[in-house]
Amino acid sequence: MSRWKVSKIGVMWSAEDYDGRNYELFHQWDEAMHYVDHMTRTIKIHIPSEFSFTPAQLKQIETLLTPAIEGG
């Protein structure tokens, strides 16, 4: 199983595996997360310190990650 990370790059979001073999760019954070979710259930989210989430976005993160954390 490969590990993936989602990162903010300028105005885009990148989804890439740690092996460097797969890399995709998305306009929306949730698009990148859905892509990674379909690729694997092991994800790492890296958000630069200058970027902040709204409460609604944090809830969406929790909703998307809960099945992965619980093994679902």
C-alpha positions as CSV (number, residue, x, y, z in Angstrom):
1,M,0.0,0.0,0.0
2,S,1.4,3.4,-0.9
3,R,1.1,6.4,1.3
4,W,-0.2,9.7,-0.1
5,K,-0.1,13.3,1.0
6,V,-2.3,16.4,0.1
7,S,-0.5,19.7,0.0
8,K,-1.4,23.3,-0.9
9,I,0.8,24.6,-3.7
10,G,-0.1,28.2,-4.5
11,V,-3.8,28.2,-5.5
12,M,-3.8,24.5,-6.3
13,W,-3.9,21.3,-4.2
14,S,-1.5,18.5,-5.0
15,A,-2.1,14.8,-4.3
16,E,1.0,12.8,-4.5
17,D,2.4,9.5,-3.3
18,Y,5.6,9.3,-1.2
19,D,7.3,7.2,-3.8
20,G,7.0,10.1,-6.3
21,R,5.3,7.9,-9.0
22,N,1.9,9.5,-8.9
23,Y,1.1,13.2,-8.7
24,E,-2.1,15.1,-9.5
25,L,-3.2,18.7,-9.2
26,F,-6.7,19.9,-8.2
27,H,-8.4,23.2,-7.9
28,Q,-10.3,22.2,-4.8
29,W,-9.1,20.6,-1.6
30,D,-12.0,18.1,-1.5
31,E,-11.2,16.9,-5.1
32,A,-7.7,16.1,-4.0
33,M,-9.0,14.4,-0.8
34,H,-11.5,12.3,-2.8
35,Y,-8.7,11.2,-5.2
36,V,-6.4,10.2,-2.4
37,D,-9.2,8.5,-0.6
38,H,-9.9,6.3,-3.6
39,M,-6.2,5.6,-4.0
40,T,-5.5,4.5,-0.5
41,R,-6.8,4.8,3.1
42,T,-3.4,5.9,4.4
43,I,-3.2,9.7,4.0
44,K,-1.1,12.5,5.4
45,I,-2.3,16.1,5.1
46,H,0.3,18.8,5.0
47,I,-1.1,22.3,5.3
48,P,1.3,25.3,5.3
49,S,1.1,27.3,8.6
50,E,-0.1,30.4,6.8
51,F,-3.3,28.5,5.5
52,S,-6.3,28.3,7.8
53,F,-9.5,26.3,7.6
54,T,-13.0,27.6,8.3
55,P,-15.1,25.6,10.8
56,A,-17.1,24.1,7.9
57,Q,-13.9,22.9,6.2
58,L,-12.6,21.4,9.4
59,K,-15.9,19.5,9.8
60,Q,-15.6,18.2,6.2
61,I,-12.0,17.0,7.0
62,E,-13.3,15.1,10.0
63,T,-16.2,13.6,8.0
64,L,-13.9,12.5,5.2
65,L,-11.2,11.0,7.5
66,T,-13.4,9.3,10.0
67,P,-14.1,6.2,7.9
68,A,-10.4,5.9,7.1
69,I,-9.4,6.2,10.8
70,E,-12.0,3.6,11.8
71,G,-10.9,1.2,9.0
72,G,-14.1,1.6,6.9
